[in-house]
Amino acid sequence: MTRSRLLHLPWEDRIFAIVIVAVIIFGASQSVLDFSPFYLNFVSNILIFSIAALSYNLLHGYTGLISLGSAGFYMVGAYGGALAMQSLGNNFGIGLLGALGMSAAFSLIVGSVATRIRGVYFLLITFAFSMLPWLLIKGPLRDITGGHTGMHLRIVPSFFFDIGDSSLFLFFTMGILMMIQFFIPHPVSLEFSSVIYKWIIVLMAFALVLAIGNLIRHHTNKIRRKKEDWPYSIVTLTGMVVMAIIGLVWGVDPDSLYQSIYLNVMAPLGATMFAILAYYMASAAYRAFRARSLEATLLLASAFIVMIGFMPFGQYIHPKFPAFAEWVMKVPNMASQRGILLGVAFGSIATALKIILGIERSWLGGKE
Amino acid sequence: MKWYDRITTIDRRIIYILLTVLVILPFFVNVTIPQKIMPQTQRLFDFIESIPPNDKAVMISFDYSPQTMPECHPMAQALLKHCFARGIPVIGLSFEPEAPGLAVDALTRVVHEIDSLATSPQDSLIYGVNYAYLGWKSGRIAAQLDMGESIAGVYPRDYFGNPIDSLPLMRKVRNYKNVAIVVILASADYPIDWIRYPQTRYGVKVGAGLTAVMAPQYYPFVQTGQVSGLMSGMKGAAEYENLVLKHGYARTLGTAETGMNSQSMIHILIMVFILLGNVGYLFSRRRQKKGKHE
């Protein structure tokens, strides 16, 4: 199915997919094969001009706007990146943000004027705007931009991580690609994500296999060394093996032996274990739930209101109880839940970015 | 020993005996108290009610284990009765490894009940036509996202080993475009993944049936409309059972109604003991303060 979907893609999409895969392989293999700088520059230039060609296709092909302002944007982006790296830190990521920021600011100015006009006038105005940065760079801003000689960065800018580290590079590339595929439902992107999702499903299943292996090893060890409560380990291992054999040999149909054992042994045992909690909770609440402070008293009062309000006969104790309990859940509870949710969301975004950019590396196994 | 000291040191075995008696009692004394339906339960019921028969399917994610069976199992059965009575196809699946046995049990019980009342072959339910159970899958977020493109791609076979394309229902339901709502019945934080990923990307509607401990976390999502309806704990299950009965989709109430009575009795008992403990605590503290002043 996957193969046929890939073959049905338009030829340009297939080329696009092949190029992306080739670039990832090339980048990841750099640290191993150590290509000469000539090939690296060559591939970099191909990619830079590919981006330029794609942007021309978007502008001229899709929107039909013939513009002569592209060189101006290219210039503003390049100087924006260089200036950001010079003043804020010699880092490629900062340069990228600087280039994007300056180009966006410049496009705001150009767009406010140029989007109102069409045809030859649009051509002229975009040409004028492409000349404007050139004149500024060579003239009034010469001290900052270096005029004809341009800007020189003394050190080759570093990335957030060592770009030669193939595992970090692969992780960064995959992180960015997964972000792109989530928001752009292009056939290539969907095909890519579908393959990755299937890999994840298989990998997670292997994690489970690993867990079963660990469980077997732990309990076998316990039995061999006759540690405390070792007979229970025999029950665990026997239960696991017997259930697996019964399920695999006789199936898992509703009338099967597997289902019968599950419903009549495992389900009541699991429910009993959880029910024991109620006994401990009742006893612990009686002994420990005291109105020792204002906070504890508030907690106690709200717990009583919610418990009474949600009982079927709570409305008969007082007709306002259910509504008050609902209010407790919908206002104070919801406000605190929302605060926790936002905190978790911001924390997740920060951690995800740190991992993608190679700042957080504990997942590599203690490599800081 | 003063009376207030005595009420703070009741033997725990007395508490355990009282607890046991009060849990069992409602099963012998049949008391039905009218339920006040919470808005979020009503919203879920109304959503299912609005799905046209034999059109889009309802996907139920059975993600609870035997530990939380008393709360979630009645929800599953009430929901299944509602869907089947309205002629809505149901697709079941699980991301909780312990859940498949319970999912099969819930489906079997409801299907047997409906089939036993069927007056003609057309009224009975057929596996693969009216319902299907796909089983457990690892890597839940990846699976949930991939089902947006193709359910068959994630589940090439159902739980019982049948090829997915051999089920007429699954030939009709290819991805989320053919699913009216995904209802997650869970004892853990499973619905959040459905909201974050498939809903954001494919706009799939999400409903939930959660244990009373989990449900408060989802109130913000109910308010924003990201969760189209919510059954909260045993009360939510009992409310849904009452709604199903009231609309004539079932002839009897399920186990949640009785369970709710047991739960209420236990809540009262716990509240009484907490009150006793606090009264004793306040009096003994007062005495201690008096002693210090003297």
Interface residues (C-beta under 8 A of the other chain):
Chain A: M1 T2 F182 P185 L190 S193 S194 I196 Y197 K198 I200 I201 V202 L203 M204 A205 A207 L208 G251 V252 D253 P254 Y258 Q259 Y262 L263 M266 A267 P268 L269 G270 A271 M273 F274 A278 Y279 M281 A282 S283 A285 Y286 R287 F289 R290 A291 L300 F304 M307 I308 F310 M311 P312 F313 Q315 P322 E326 M329 K330 N333 M334 Q337 R338 L341
Chain B: I10 R12 I15 Y16 L19 I33 P34 Q35 K36 M38 P39 S65 P66 Q67 T68 M69 P70 P97 E98 P100 G101 L102 V104 D105 L107 T108 K137 S138 G139 I141 A142 A143 L145 D146 E149 S150 A152 G153 V154 Y159 F160 G161 R201 P216 Q217 Y219 P220 Q223 K235 A238 M260 N261 S264 I266 H267 I268 L269 I270 M271 F273 I274 L276 G277 N278 Y281 L282
